[in-house]
Amino acid sequence: MAYLKNHDINQDCVDFRLADFATLGKAIWAALGDSKAVNTWFNILDKMQIEQQDFALEGDPLPEVILEWMGNEVEKGPISPSNLFSELLTTAVEKGISFDYKNSLAIARRLSNIKSILEERFGIKITQKTGRANVTLRTFTKIESEDKRYG
């Protein structure tokens, strides 16, 4: 515990959803004086995060359909929820991708849930603004993704 009082270790742990767990692990390994183990600890947490994302996306065609819909374009939008649903459905049908989303609300909910995964794993940033009649307009922008396994 003395190590925790004398060192600011919170800075490196903000990217993890289990920040307290990450902080505790880092503190333990750092207190033991094993800097190599600290790096190993963060690698383990990174792998856990990837597994968690894989689980969250399992069987979900939305990322693939969005990538197909965007094609080579760097940015698409702003687009209304109903137009987004229509365009994604058309893309899925054209590309032969099973697409179980029934309406724009279902897509909007799912996008809220996987927004950070789309950015981290697929390099697609979603920004939104409120348009006329309080309609949420989304813009999809391709960015550099750290994880090159997808997209």
BELCORTA-V878250 format. One line per field, one symbol per residue. ss: DSSP state (H for helix, E for strand, C for the rest). phi: phi as a letter, one per 20 degrees, with the letter a starting at -180 (. if undefined). burial: # if it has 9 or more other ideal C-beta (glycine too) atoms within 8 Angstrom, else .. A space follows every 50 residues. Layout:
# BELCORTA-V878250
ss->???
phi->???
burial->???
This chain:
# BELCORTA-V878250
ss->CHHHHHCCCCHHHCCCCCHHHHHHHHHHHHHCCCHHHHHHHHHHHHHHHH HHHHHHHCCCCHHHHHHHHHCCCCEEEEECHHHHHHHHHHHHHHHCCCCC CCCHHHHHHHHHHHHHHHHHHHCEEEEEEECHHHCEEEEEEECCCCCCCC C
phi->.ffffecedfgedffefegfffffffffffffmdffffffgfffffffff fffgffegmeeggffffffflefebcpfcfgfffgfffffffffemefce feaffffffffffdgffgffedmdeddcbeeflleeddcdcfcfdfeefc m
burial->..##....#...#..#..#.###.###.##......##.###..#...## .##..##..####.######........###..##.###.##....#.#. #..#.###.##..##.##########....#...########..#..... .
